[in-house]
Amino acid sequence: MTTGTMAAALGALLSAGAAYASPEEDRRVVAALDTAYQAAVERNDAKTMAQILHPHMILVVGRGAVYKREDLLRSARERDIEYAHQLEDEGTQVVRLYGADTAIVTARLWLQGVTREGDAFDRRVWFSDTYVRTSEGWRYAFGQASMDLPVE
């Protein structure tokens, strides 16, 4: 997919959540947005991440560290991590709707890569990502990730 095609597809997904749709359509849009977000993180694509993230987005990771939207975007721009993989494990994603304006995505995520300091990692975590409907469409507002899962 070309950059232009990807941008057009993302624009369509983001604006699709602005108007009220059926619950099935909302689940489809939020699922696709969350998958697109994970792919943007994997590519260190701060521009796409910024389009999906809510202005007041917060991420809490398993050890209790809290990251704001700007922390995540800065990390992508500065390429703090080079990802080989940042993927939801197939078949683990579930989207639950709470009212007309809140959706929570849960899935198991595979992260593999190397930090700027040269530390390699290969782990899986469970996460919950909360999306809220805004006048511009669905936006990723809150995330929480588990501690690293034991190796199976």
N, CA, C and O atoms as a GROMACS GRO file, in nm:
protein
  608
    1MET      N    1   0.085  -0.117   0.000
    1MET     CA    2   0.000   0.000   0.000
    1MET      C    3   0.090   0.123   0.000
    1MET      O    4   0.182   0.133   0.081
    2THR      N    5   0.064   0.215  -0.089
    2THR     CA    6   0.143   0.338  -0.097
    2THR      C    7   0.110   0.429   0.019
    2THR      O    8   0.007   0.413   0.085
    3THR      N    9   0.198   0.525   0.045
    3THR     CA   10   0.174   0.621   0.153
    3THR      C   11   0.044   0.697   0.130
    3THR      O   12  -0.032   0.718   0.225
    4GLY      N   13   0.019   0.739   0.006
    4GLY     CA   14  -0.104   0.812  -0.024
    4GLY      C   15  -0.228   0.728  -0.001
    4GLY      O   16  -0.328   0.776   0.053
    5THR      N   17  -0.223   0.601  -0.042
    5THR     CA   18  -0.336   0.511  -0.022
    5THR      C   19  -0.359   0.486   0.126
    5THR      O   20  -0.473   0.484   0.172
    6MET      N   21  -0.249   0.467   0.201
    6MET     CA   22  -0.260   0.444   0.344
    6MET      C   23  -0.320   0.566   0.413
    6MET      O   24  -0.405   0.552   0.500
    7ALA      N   25  -0.276   0.686   0.374
    7ALA     CA   26  -0.329   0.809   0.434
    7ALA      C   27  -0.478   0.824   0.405
    7ALA      O   28  -0.555   0.864   0.492
    8ALA      N   29  -0.518   0.792   0.282
    8ALA     CA   30  -0.660   0.801   0.246
    8ALA      C   31  -0.743   0.701   0.327
    8ALA      O   32  -0.852   0.734   0.374
    9ALA      N   33  -0.691   0.579   0.342
    9ALA     CA   34  -0.763   0.477   0.418
    9ALA      C   35  -0.776   0.518   0.565
    9ALA      O   36  -0.882   0.502   0.625
   10LEU      N   37  -0.667   0.571   0.622
   10LEU     CA   38  -0.671   0.616   0.760
   10LEU      C   39  -0.769   0.732   0.776
   10LEU      O   40  -0.846   0.735   0.873
   11GLY      N   41  -0.768   0.825   0.683
   11GLY     CA   42  -0.862   0.937   0.688
   11GLY      C   43  -1.006   0.890   0.686
   11GLY      O   44  -1.090   0.942   0.760
   12ALA      N   45  -1.034   0.790   0.603
   12ALA     CA   46  -1.170   0.735   0.597
   12ALA      C   47  -1.207   0.669   0.729
   12ALA      O   48  -1.320   0.684   0.776
   13LEU      N   49  -1.113   0.594   0.789
   13LEU     CA   50  -1.140   0.529   0.916
   13LEU      C   51  -1.165   0.632   1.026
   13LEU      O   52  -1.259   0.618   1.104
   14LEU      N   53  -1.080   0.733   1.033
   14LEU     CA   54  -1.095   0.833   1.138
   14LEU      C   55  -1.227   0.908   1.127
   14LEU      O   56  -1.294   0.931   1.227
   15SER      N   57  -1.264   0.946   1.007
   15SER     CA   58  -1.389   1.022   0.992
   15SER      C   59  -1.512   0.933   1.003
   15SER      O   60  -1.621   0.983   1.031
   16ALA      N   61  -1.496   0.804   0.982
   16ALA     CA   62  -1.610   0.712   0.990
   16ALA      C   63  -1.671   0.711   1.129
   16ALA      O   64  -1.791   0.686   1.144
   17GLY      N   65  -1.592   0.737   1.230
   17GLY     CA   66  -1.643   0.735   1.367
   17GLY      C   67  -1.709   0.864   1.410
   17GLY      O   68  -1.763   0.870   1.520
   18ALA      N   69  -1.706   0.968   1.328
   18ALA     CA   70  -1.764   1.096   1.367
   18ALA      C   71  -1.916   1.089   1.374
   18ALA      O   72  -1.977   1.146   1.464
   19ALA      N   73  -1.976   1.020   1.280
   19ALA     CA   74  -2.122   1.005   1.279
   19ALA      C   75  -2.157   0.872   1.346
   19ALA      O   76  -2.077   0.778   1.346
   20TYR      N   77  -2.274   0.866   1.402
   20TYR     CA   78  -2.315   0.743   1.467
   20TYR      C   79  -2.343   0.637   1.362
   20TYR      O   80  -2.410   0.662   1.262
   21ALA      N   81  -2.291   0.519   1.387
   21ALA     CA   82  -2.306   0.406   1.296
   21ALA      C   83  -2.367   0.291   1.375
   21ALA      O   84  -2.395   0.303   1.494
   22SER      N   85  -2.385   0.181   1.308
   22SER     CA   86  -2.434   0.062   1.378
   22SER      C   87  -2.323   0.012   1.470
   22SER      O   88  -2.206   0.041   1.448
   23PRO      N   89  -2.361  -0.063   1.574
   23PRO     CA   90  -2.257  -0.120   1.662
   23PRO      C   91  -2.156  -0.205   1.585
   23PRO      O   92  -2.037  -0.202   1.616
   24GLU      N   93  -2.200  -0.279   1.487
   24GLU     CA   94  -2.109  -0.362   1.408
   24GLU      C   95  -2.009  -0.276   1.332
   24GLU      O   96  -1.891  -0.309   1.325
   25GLU      N   97  -2.057  -0.165   1.274
   25GLU     CA   98  -1.968  -0.075   1.201
   25GLU      C   99  -1.871  -0.006   1.297
   25GLU      O  100  -1.753   0.008   1.265
   26ASP      N  101  -1.918   0.036   1.414
   26ASP     CA  102  -1.828   0.096   1.513
   26ASP      C  103  -1.720  -0.003   1.554
   26ASP      O  104  -1.603   0.034   1.563
   27ARG      N  105  -1.757  -0.129   1.580
   27ARG     CA  106  -1.657  -0.230   1.617
   27ARG      C  107  -1.554  -0.248   1.506
   27ARG      O  108  -1.435  -0.257   1.532
   28ARG      N  109  -1.601  -0.252   1.381
   28ARG     CA  110  -1.511  -0.270   1.268
   28ARG      C  111  -1.413  -0.153   1.256
   28ARG      O  112  -1.293  -0.173   1.237
   29VAL      N  113  -1.465  -0.031   1.268
   29VAL     CA  114  -1.382   0.088   1.256
   29VAL      C  115  -1.278   0.093   1.368
   29VAL      O  116  -1.160   0.117   1.343
   30VAL      N  117  -1.321   0.071   1.492
   30VAL     CA  118  -1.228   0.076   1.605
   30VAL      C  119  -1.124  -0.034   1.595
   30VAL      O  120  -1.006  -0.011   1.622
   31ALA      N  121  -1.165  -0.154   1.556
   31ALA     CA  122  -1.069  -0.264   1.538
   31ALA      C  123  -0.963  -0.227   1.435
   31ALA      O  124  -0.844  -0.248   1.456
   32ALA      N  125  -1.007  -0.171   1.323
   32ALA     CA  126  -0.913  -0.132   1.218
   32ALA      C  127  -0.822  -0.019   1.264
   32ALA      O  128  -0.703  -0.018   1.232
   33LEU      N  129  -0.876   0.077   1.338
   33LEU     CA  130  -0.793   0.186   1.390
   33LEU      C  131  -0.687   0.135   1.486
   33LEU      O  132  -0.572   0.179   1.481
   34ASP      N  133  -0.724   0.041   1.573
   34ASP     CA  134  -0.627  -0.011   1.668
   34ASP      C  135  -0.516  -0.089   1.597
   34ASP      O  136  -0.399  -0.079   1.633
   35THR      N  137  -0.554  -0.165   1.495
   35THR     CA  138  -0.455  -0.237   1.416
   35THR      C  139  -0.364  -0.137   1.343
   35THR      O  140  -0.243  -0.156   1.337
   36ALA      N  141  -0.422  -0.030   1.289
   36ALA     CA  142  -0.344   0.074   1.222
   36ALA      C  143  -0.251   0.143   1.321
   36ALA      O  144  -0.138   0.178   1.285
   37TYR      N  145  -0.296   0.164   1.443
   37TYR     CA  146  -0.211   0.228   1.544
   37TYR      C  147  -0.090   0.140   1.575
   37TYR      O  148   0.022   0.189   1.580
   38GLN      N  149  -0.113   0.010   1.595
   38GLN     CA  150   0.000  -0.080   1.625
   38GLN      C  151   0.100  -0.080   1.510
   38GLN      O  152   0.221  -0.081   1.533
   39ALA      N  153   0.051  -0.079   1.387
   39ALA     CA  154   0.140  -0.076   1.270
   39ALA      C  155   0.218   0.056   1.265
   39ALA      O  156   0.336   0.056   1.228
   40ALA      N  157   0.155   0.166   1.302
   40ALA     CA  158   0.224   0.296   1.303
   40ALA      C  159   0.335   0.296   1.408
   40ALA      O  160   0.443   0.349   1.384
   41VAL      N  161   0.308   0.239   1.525
   41VAL     CA  162   0.411   0.229   1.629
   41VAL      C  163   0.528   0.146   1.577
   41VAL      O  164   0.644   0.184   1.594
   42GLU      N  165   0.498   0.034   1.513
   42GLU     CA  166   0.603  -0.053   1.460
   42GLU      C  167   0.693   0.021   1.362
   42GLU      O  168   0.813  -0.004   1.356
   43ARG      N  169   0.636   0.114   1.283
   43ARG     CA  170   0.712   0.191   1.184
   43ARG      C  171   0.769   0.321   1.240
   43ARG      O  172   0.837   0.394   1.169
   44ASN      N  173   0.742   0.349   1.369
   44ASN     CA  174   0.779   0.479   1.428
   44ASN      C  175   0.719   0.593   1.347
   44ASN      O  176   0.786   0.693   1.320
   45ASP      N  177   0.594   0.577   1.308
   45ASP     CA  178   0.522   0.673   1.225
   45ASP      C  179   0.444   0.769   1.314
   45ASP      O  180   0.325   0.751   1.338
   46ALA      N  181   0.515   0.872   1.364
   46ALA     CA  182   0.453   0.966   1.458
   46ALA      C  183   0.336   1.040   1.396
   46ALA      O  184   0.241   1.074   1.467
   47LYS      N  185   0.340   1.066   1.267
   47LYS     CA  186   0.230   1.139   1.201
   47LYS      C  187   0.099   1.060   1.209
   47LYS      O  188  -0.005   1.115   1.246
   48THR      N  189   0.104   0.932   1.176
   48THR     CA  190  -0.016   0.848   1.183
   48THR      C  191  -0.060   0.830   1.327
   48THR      O  192  -0.179   0.836   1.357
   49MET      N  193   0.036   0.808   1.417
   49MET     CA  194   0.002   0.795   1.559
   49MET      C  195  -0.072   0.918   1.607
   49MET      O  196  -0.173   0.907   1.677
   50ALA      N  197  -0.024   1.036   1.570
   50ALA     CA  198  -0.086   1.162   1.614
   50ALA      C  199  -0.228   1.175   1.564
   50ALA      O  200  -0.313   1.231   1.633
   51GLN      N  201  -0.256   1.123   1.445
   51GLN     CA  202  -0.392   1.130   1.392
   51GLN      C  203  -0.488   1.042   1.470
   51GLN      O  204  -0.606   1.075   1.482
   52ILE      N  205  -0.439   0.932   1.525
   52ILE     CA  206  -0.524   0.836   1.596
   52ILE      C  207  -0.537   0.870   1.744
   52ILE      O  208  -0.642   0.848   1.804
   53LEU      N  209  -0.431   0.924   1.803
   53LEU     CA  210  -0.430   0.952   1.947
   53LEU      C  211  -0.518   1.072   1.984
   53LEU      O  212  -0.519   1.174   1.916
   54HIS      N  213  -0.592   1.056   2.092
   54HIS     CA  214  -0.669   1.165   2.150
   54HIS      C  215  -0.570   1.268   2.206
   54HIS      O  216  -0.462   1.230   2.251
   55PRO      N  217  -0.604   1.397   2.203
   55PRO     CA  218  -0.512   1.499   2.254
   55PRO      C  219  -0.468   1.476   2.400
   55PRO      O  220  -0.359   1.518   2.439
   56HIS      N  221  -0.553   1.412   2.480
   56HIS     CA  222  -0.520   1.390   2.621
   56HIS      C  223  -0.488   1.243   2.650
   56HIS      O  224  -0.509   1.197   2.762
   57MET      N  225  -0.439   1.170   2.552
   57MET     CA  226  -0.412   1.027   2.564
   57MET      C  227  -0.312   0.998   2.675
   57MET      O  228  -0.215   1.073   2.695
   58ILE      N  229  -0.335   0.889   2.748
   58ILE     CA  230  -0.247   0.840   2.854
   58ILE      C  231  -0.229   0.690   2.833
   58ILE      O  232  -0.325   0.619   2.802
   59LEU      N  233  -0.105   0.642   2.851
   59LEU     CA  234  -0.074   0.498   2.848
   59LEU      C  235  -0.010   0.462   2.981
   59LEU      O  236   0.084   0.527   3.026
   60VAL      N  237  -0.062   0.356   3.046
   60VAL     CA  238  -0.005   0.303   3.169
   60VAL      C  239   0.045   0.163   3.140
   60VAL      O  240  -0.032   0.076   3.097
   61VAL      N  241   0.174   0.140   3.162
   61VAL     CA  242   0.232   0.008   3.135
   61VAL      C  243   0.240  -0.073   3.263
   61VAL      O  244   0.223  -0.020   3.373
   62GLY      N  245   0.268  -0.202   3.248
   62GLY     CA  246   0.262  -0.296   3.359
   62GLY      C  247   0.342  -0.258   3.482
   62GLY      O  248   0.299  -0.287   3.594
   63ARG      N  249   0.455  -0.195   3.465
   63ARG     CA  250   0.536  -0.158   3.582
   63ARG      C  251   0.487  -0.029   3.646
   63ARG      O  252   0.545   0.016   3.745
   64GLY      N  253   0.381   0.032   3.591
   64GLY     CA  254   0.320   0.150   3.649
   64GLY      C  255   0.362   0.283   3.588
   64GLY      O  256   0.309   0.387   3.627
   65ALA      N  257   0.454   0.282   3.494
   65ALA     CA  258   0.496   0.406   3.429
   65ALA      C  259   0.380   0.462   3.347
   65ALA      O  260   0.303   0.387   3.286
   66VAL      N  261   0.368   0.595   3.346
   66VAL     CA  262   0.262   0.663   3.274
   66VAL      C  263   0.324   0.747   3.163
   66VAL      O  264   0.418   0.823   3.187
   67TYR      N  265   0.271   0.732   3.042
   67TYR     CA  266   0.320   0.806   2.926
   67TYR      C  267   0.205   0.888   2.869
   67TYR      O  268   0.093   0.839   2.854
   68LYS      N  269   0.234   1.013   2.836
   68LYS     CA  270   0.137   1.100   2.772
   68LYS      C  271   0.155   1.092   2.620
   68LYS      O  272   0.254   1.039   2.570
   69ARG      N  273   0.057   1.146   2.550
   69ARG     CA  274   0.059   1.148   2.403
   69ARG      C  275   0.193   1.198   2.350
   69ARG      O  276   0.253   1.134   2.264
   70GLU      N  277   0.240   1.310   2.401
   70GLU     CA  278   0.366   1.367   2.352
   70GLU      C  279   0.485   1.278   2.379
   70GLU      O  280   0.580   1.277   2.300
   71ASP      N  281   0.483   1.201   2.490
   71ASP     CA  282   0.591   1.107   2.517
   71ASP      C  283   0.597   1.000   2.407
   71ASP      O  284   0.704   0.965   2.359
   72LEU      N  285   0.480   0.949   2.369
   72LEU     CA  286   0.474   0.845   2.267
   72LEU      C  287   0.518   0.899   2.131
   72LEU      O  288   0.592   0.832   2.059
   73LEU      N  289   0.473   1.019   2.097
   73LEU     CA  290   0.510   1.078   1.968
   73LEU      C  291   0.659   1.111   1.964
   73LEU      O  292   0.725   1.089   1.862
   74ARG      N  293   0.713   1.164   2.073
   74ARG     CA  294   0.856   1.194   2.077
   74ARG      C  295   0.938   1.066   2.061
   74ARG      O  296   1.036   1.064   1.987
   75SER      N  297   0.897   0.960   2.130
   75SER     CA  298   0.968   0.833   2.121
   75SER      C  299   0.970   0.781   1.978
   75SER      O  300   1.072   0.729   1.932
   76ALA      N  301   0.858   0.795   1.908
   76ALA     CA  302   0.853   0.752   1.767
   76ALA      C  303   0.942   0.840   1.680
   76ALA      O  304   1.019   0.789   1.598
   77ARG      N  305   0.933   0.972   1.697
   77ARG     CA  306   1.014   1.064   1.616
   77ARG      C  307   1.163   1.040   1.637
   77ARG      O  308   1.242   1.045   1.542
   78GLU      N  309   1.203   1.014   1.762
   78GLU     CA  310   1.344   0.994   1.794
   78GLU      C  311   1.389   0.849   1.777
   78GLU      O  312   1.506   0.817   1.798
   79ARG      N  313   1.294   0.763   1.740
   79ARG     CA  314   1.322   0.622   1.715
   79ARG      C  315   1.392   0.558   1.836
   79ARG      O  316   1.496   0.494   1.822
   80ASP      N  317   1.332   0.577   1.954
   80ASP     CA  318   1.387   0.517   2.075
   80ASP      C  319   1.393   0.366   2.065
   80ASP      O  320   1.478   0.302   2.126
   81ILE      N  321   1.301   0.309   1.988
   81ILE     CA  322   1.295   0.164   1.967
   81ILE      C  323   1.284   0.137   1.818
   81ILE      O  324   1.208   0.203   1.748
   82GLU      N  325   1.361   0.041   1.771
   82GLU     CA  326   1.346  -0.010   1.633
   82GLU      C  327   1.273  -0.143   1.645
   82GLU      O  328   1.329  -0.241   1.695
   83TYR      N  329   1.150  -0.146   1.599
   83TYR     CA  330   1.067  -0.265   1.611
   83TYR      C  331   1.086  -0.359   1.493
   83TYR      O  332   1.090  -0.316   1.378
   84ALA      N  333   1.099  -0.487   1.525
   84ALA     CA  334   1.086  -0.590   1.422
   84ALA      C  335   0.939  -0.630   1.415
   84ALA      O  336   0.887  -0.661   1.308
   85HIS      N  337   0.873  -0.628   1.533
   85HIS     CA  338   0.731  -0.663   1.541
   85HIS      C  339   0.663  -0.580   1.649
   85HIS      O  340   0.718  -0.562   1.758
   86GLN      N  341   0.545  -0.532   1.620
   86GLN     CA  342   0.452  -0.469   1.716
   86GLN      C  343   0.315  -0.507   1.660
   86GLN      O  344   0.248  -0.426   1.595
   87LEU      N  345   0.275  -0.631   1.688
   87LEU     CA  346   0.157  -0.688   1.622
   87LEU      C  347   0.062  -0.749   1.724
   87LEU      O  348   0.105  -0.813   1.820
   88GLU      N  349  -0.066  -0.730   1.701
   88GLU     CA  350  -0.166  -0.804   1.778
   88GLU      C  351  -0.163  -0.948   1.732
   88GLU      O  352  -0.167  -0.976   1.612
   89ASP      N  353  -0.157  -1.041   1.828
   89ASP     CA  354  -0.161  -1.183   1.792
   89ASP      C  355  -0.296  -1.213   1.728
   89ASP      O  356  -0.402  -1.178   1.781
   90GLU      N  357  -0.291  -1.278   1.614
   90GLU     CA  358  -0.412  -1.308   1.538
   90GLU      C  359  -0.516  -1.380   1.623
   90GLU      O  360  -0.484  -1.475   1.695
   91GLY      N  361  -0.639  -1.333   1.614
   91GLY     CA  362  -0.750  -1.397   1.683
   91GLY      C  363  -0.769  -1.354   1.827
   91GLY      O  364  -0.860  -1.403   1.894
   92THR      N  365  -0.684  -1.263   1.878
   92THR     CA  366  -0.697  -1.222   2.018
   92THR      C  367  -0.772  -1.090   2.034
   92THR      O  368  -0.813  -1.057   2.146
   93GLN      N  369  -0.790  -1.014   1.928
   93GLN     CA  370  -0.852  -0.882   1.939
   93GLN      C  371  -1.004  -0.893   1.960
   93GLN      O  372  -1.073  -0.962   1.886
   94VAL      N  373  -1.052  -0.822   2.061
   94VAL     CA  374  -1.195  -0.812   2.087
   94VAL      C  375  -1.226  -0.664   2.109
   94VAL      O  376  -1.155  -0.594   2.181
   95VAL      N  377  -1.334  -0.617   2.046
   95VAL     CA  378  -1.379  -0.479   2.063
   95VAL      C  379  -1.513  -0.482   2.134
   95VAL      O  380  -1.608  -0.545   2.088
   96ARG      N  381  -1.520  -0.413   2.248
   96ARG     CA  382  -1.644  -0.404   2.325
   96ARG      C  383  -1.691  -0.259   2.325
   96ARG      O  384  -1.612  -0.167   2.346
   97LEU      N  385  -1.818  -0.239   2.301
   97LEU     CA  386  -1.876  -0.104   2.302
   97LEU      C  387  -1.948  -0.079   2.434
   97LEU      O  388  -2.015  -0.167   2.487
   98TYR      N  389  -1.932   0.044   2.485
   98TYR     CA  390  -2.000   0.087   2.607
   98TYR      C  391  -2.072   0.216   2.573
   98TYR      O  392  -2.011   0.323   2.571
   99GLY      N  393  -2.200   0.205   2.547
   99GLY     CA  394  -2.276   0.320   2.502
   99GLY      C  395  -2.238   0.352   2.358
   99GLY      O  396  -2.181   0.268   2.288
  100ALA      N  397  -2.270   0.473   2.315
  100ALA     CA  398  -2.247   0.511   2.176
  100ALA      C  399  -2.109   0.571   2.152
  100ALA      O  400  -2.068   0.585   2.037
  101ASP      N  401  -2.036   0.608   2.260
  101ASP     CA  402  -1.915   0.687   2.240
  101ASP      C  403  -1.788   0.629   2.302
  101ASP      O  404  -1.686   0.696   2.305
  102THR      N  405  -1.793   0.504   2.352
  102THR     CA  406  -1.676   0.444   2.413
  102THR      C  407  -1.660   0.301   2.363
  102THR      O  408  -1.755   0.223   2.357
  103ALA      N  409  -1.537   0.267   2.326
  103ALA     CA  410  -1.505   0.132   2.283
  103ALA      C  411  -1.374   0.090   2.348
  103ALA      O  412  -1.281   0.170   2.359
  104ILE      N  413  -1.367  -0.036   2.391
  104ILE     CA  414  -1.245  -0.088   2.450
  104ILE      C  415  -1.199  -0.207   2.368
  104ILE      O  416  -1.273  -0.302   2.344
  105VAL      N  417  -1.073  -0.200   2.326
  105VAL     CA  418  -1.010  -0.308   2.250
  105VAL      C  419  -0.918  -0.382   2.345
  105VAL      O  420  -0.838  -0.321   2.415
  106THR      N  421  -0.929  -0.515   2.347
  106THR     CA  422  -0.833  -0.597   2.419
  106THR      C  423  -0.770  -0.692   2.318
  106THR      O  424  -0.836  -0.739   2.225
  107ALA      N  425  -0.642  -0.719   2.338
  107ALA     CA  426  -0.570  -0.813   2.252
  107ALA      C  427  -0.436  -0.845   2.317
  107ALA      O  428  -0.392  -0.777   2.409
  108ARG      N  429  -0.375  -0.951   2.267
  108ARG     CA  430  -0.239  -0.984   2.308
  108ARG      C  431  -0.145  -0.928   2.202
  108ARG      O  432  -0.168  -0.945   2.082
  109LEU      N  433  -0.041  -0.860   2.247
  109LEU     CA  434   0.050  -0.790   2.158
  109LEU      C  435   0.188  -0.853   2.164
  109LEU      O  436   0.241  -0.882   2.271
  110TRP      N  437   0.247  -0.874   2.045
  110TRP     CA  438   0.384  -0.925   2.034
  110TRP      C  439   0.474  -0.808   2.001
  110TRP      O  440   0.456  -0.741   1.899
  111LEU      N  441   0.572  -0.784   2.088
  111LEU     CA  442   0.669  -0.676   2.069
  111LEU      C  443   0.808  -0.738   2.058
  111LEU      O  444   0.850  -0.816   2.144
  112GLN      N  445   0.877  -0.703   1.953
  112GLN     CA  446   1.014  -0.751   1.935
  112GLN      C  447   1.094  -0.640   1.870
  112GLN      O  448   1.049  -0.577   1.774
  113GLY      N  449   1.214  -0.617   1.922
  113GLY     CA  450   1.297  -0.512   1.864
  113GLY      C  451   1.420  -0.488   1.946
  113GLY      O  452   1.467  -0.574   2.022
  114VAL      N  453   1.473  -0.366   1.929
  114VAL     CA  454   1.594  -0.327   2.002
  114VAL      C  455   1.582  -0.180   2.040
  114VAL      O  456   1.536  -0.097   1.961
  115THR      N  457   1.624  -0.149   2.163
  115THR     CA  458   1.620  -0.012   2.210
  115THR      C  459   1.739   0.066   2.154
  115THR      O  460   1.834   0.007   2.102
  116ARG      N  461   1.734   0.197   2.166
  116ARG     CA  462   1.845   0.282   2.122
  116ARG      C  463   1.975   0.242   2.192
  116ARG      O  464   2.084   0.256   2.136
  117GLU      N  465   1.963   0.194   2.316
  117GLU     CA  466   2.082   0.153   2.393
  117GLU      C  467   2.135   0.018   2.350
  117GLU      O  468   2.238  -0.027   2.400
  118GLY      N  469   2.066  -0.049   2.257
  118GLY     CA  470   2.112  -0.179   2.208
  118GLY      C  471   2.055  -0.299   2.280
  118GLY      O  472   2.099  -0.412   2.258
  119ASP      N  473   1.957  -0.277   2.367
  119ASP     CA  474   1.895  -0.388   2.440
  119ASP      C  475   1.785  -0.451   2.355
  119ASP      O  476   1.686  -0.386   2.322
  120ALA      N  477   1.803  -0.578   2.321
  120ALA     CA  478   1.702  -0.650   2.243
  120ALA      C  479   1.591  -0.699   2.336
  120ALA      O  480   1.614  -0.726   2.454
  121PHE      N  481   1.470  -0.708   2.281
  121PHE     CA  482   1.357  -0.760   2.358
  121PHE      C  483   1.266  -0.840   2.266
  121PHE      O  484   1.260  -0.815   2.145
  122ASP      N  485   1.196  -0.934   2.325
  122ASP     CA  486   1.098  -1.017   2.256
  122ASP      C  487   0.998  -1.059   2.362
  122ASP      O  488   1.027  -1.146   2.444
  123ARG      N  489   0.879  -0.997   2.362
  123ARG     CA  490   0.782  -1.023   2.468
  123ARG      C  491   0.640  -1.009   2.416
  123ARG      O  492   0.614  -0.956   2.308
  124ARG      N  493   0.550  -1.059   2.499
  124ARG     CA  494   0.407  -1.044   2.472
  124ARG      C  495   0.342  -0.984   2.594
  124ARG      O  496   0.382  -1.011   2.708
  125VAL      N  497   0.240  -0.901   2.570
  125VAL     CA  498   0.161  -0.840   2.676
  125VAL      C  499   0.014  -0.842   2.635
  125VAL      O  500  -0.018  -0.848   2.516
  126TRP      N  501  -0.073  -0.838   2.733
  126TRP     CA  502  -0.214  -0.811   2.707
  126TRP      C  503  -0.235  -0.662   2.725
  126TRP      O  504  -0.174  -0.601   2.812
  127PHE      N  505  -0.320  -0.605   2.644
  127PHE     CA  506  -0.349  -0.463   2.658
  127PHE      C  507  -0.498  -0.438   2.646
  127PHE      O  508  -0.573  -0.518   2.591
  128SER      N  509  -0.536  -0.322   2.698
  128SER     CA  510  -0.671  -0.268   2.679
  128SER      C  511  -0.653  -0.126   2.629
  128SER      O  512  -0.586  -0.045   2.693
  129ASP      N  513  -0.712  -0.095   2.515
  129ASP     CA  514  -0.707   0.038   2.456
  129ASP      C  515  -0.848   0.094   2.453
  129ASP      O  516  -0.939   0.032   2.399
  130THR      N  517  -0.866   0.211   2.511
  130THR     CA  518  -0.997   0.275   2.516
  130THR      C  519  -1.005   0.384   2.409
  130THR      O  520  -0.920   0.474   2.404
  131TYR      N  521  -1.106   0.375   2.326
  131TYR     CA  522  -1.132   0.474   2.221
  131TYR      C  523  -1.259   0.549   2.257
  131TYR      O  524  -1.354   0.491   2.309
  132VAL      N  525  -1.259   0.680   2.229
  132VAL     CA  526  -1.377   0.762   2.250
  132VAL      C  527  -1.416   0.828   2.119
  132VAL      O  528  -1.330   0.866   2.039
  133ARG      N  529  -1.545   0.842   2.098
  133ARG     CA  530  -1.593   0.909   1.978
  133ARG      C  531  -1.587   1.060   2.001
  133ARG      O  532  -1.640   1.110   2.101
  134THR      N  533  -1.524   1.131   1.910
  134THR     CA  534  -1.515   1.277   1.916
  134THR      C  535  -1.585   1.332   1.792
  134THR      O  536  -1.633   1.256   1.708
  135SER      N  537  -1.591   1.463   1.781
  135SER     CA  538  -1.651   1.523   1.663
  135SER      C  539  -1.568   1.494   1.537
  135SER      O  540  -1.619   1.506   1.426
  136GLU      N  541  -1.441   1.454   1.554
  136GLU     CA  542  -1.355   1.418   1.441
  136GLU      C  543  -1.351   1.267   1.416
  136GLU      O  544  -1.286   1.222   1.322
  137GLY      N  545  -1.420   1.190   1.498
  137GLY     CA  546  -1.420   1.044   1.483
  137GLY      C  547  -1.361   0.978   1.607
  137GLY      O  548  -1.337   1.044   1.708
  138TRP      N  549  -1.340   0.848   1.598
  138TRP     CA  550  -1.286   0.772   1.710
  138TRP      C  551  -1.140   0.809   1.733
  138TRP      O  552  -1.063   0.824   1.638
  139ARG      N  553  -1.103   0.825   1.862
  139ARG     CA  554  -0.964   0.855   1.899
  139ARG      C  555  -0.925   0.766   2.017
  139ARG      O  556  -1.005   0.738   2.106
  140TYR      N  557  -0.799   0.724   2.015
  140TYR     CA  558  -0.740   0.639   2.118
  140TYR      C  559  -0.706   0.727   2.238
  140TYR      O  560  -0.616   0.811   2.230
  141ALA      N  561  -0.778   0.708   2.351
  141ALA     CA  562  -0.768   0.799   2.465
  141ALA      C  563  -0.693   0.742   2.584
  141ALA      O  564  -0.629   0.817   2.657
  142PHE      N  565  -0.700   0.611   2.606
  142PHE     CA  566  -0.635   0.552   2.724
  142PHE      C  567  -0.592   0.410   2.692
  142PHE      O  568  -0.667   0.334   2.631
  143GLY      N  569  -0.472   0.377   2.733
  143GLY     CA  570  -0.423   0.240   2.714
  143GLY      C  571  -0.361   0.188   2.842
  143GLY      O  572  -0.304   0.264   2.921
  144GLN      N  573  -0.372   0.058   2.860
  144GLN     CA  574  -0.306  -0.007   2.972
  144GLN      C  575  -0.253  -0.140   2.925
  144GLN      O  576  -0.324  -0.218   2.861
  145ALA      N  577  -0.126  -0.167   2.956
  145ALA     CA  578  -0.061  -0.291   2.914
  145ALA      C  579  -0.018  -0.370   3.038
  145ALA      O  580   0.019  -0.312   3.141
  146SER      N  581  -0.023  -0.501   3.026
  146SER     CA  582   0.017  -0.589   3.135
  146SER      C  583   0.168  -0.594   3.149
  146SER      O  584   0.241  -0.540   3.065
  147MET      N  585   0.214  -0.658   3.254
  147MET     CA  586   0.355  -0.695   3.266
  147MET      C  587   0.383  -0.795   3.153
  147MET      O  588   0.290  -0.849   3.094
  148ASP      N  589   0.509  -0.818   3.125
  148ASP     CA  590   0.544  -0.917   3.023
  148ASP      C  591   0.486  -1.052   3.061
  148ASP      O  592   0.493  -1.094   3.177
  149LEU      N  593   0.428  -1.120   2.962
  149LEU     CA  594   0.370  -1.252   2.985
  149LEU      C  595   0.481  -1.357   2.990
  149LEU      O  596   0.584  -1.342   2.925
  150PRO      N  597   0.459  -1.464   3.068
  150PRO     CA  598   0.560  -1.571   3.070
  150PRO      C  599   0.571  -1.634   2.930
  150PRO      O  600   0.474  -1.638   2.854
  151VAL      N  601   0.690  -1.683   2.898
  151VAL     CA  602   0.711  -1.752   2.771
  151VAL      C  603   0.635  -1.883   2.774
  151VAL      O  604   0.642  -1.959   2.870
  152GLU      N  605   0.561  -1.907   2.665
  152GLU     CA  606   0.478  -2.032   2.659
  152GLU      C  607   0.561  -2.148   2.610
  152GLU      O  608   0.510  -2.260   2.598
   0.00000   0.00000   0.00000
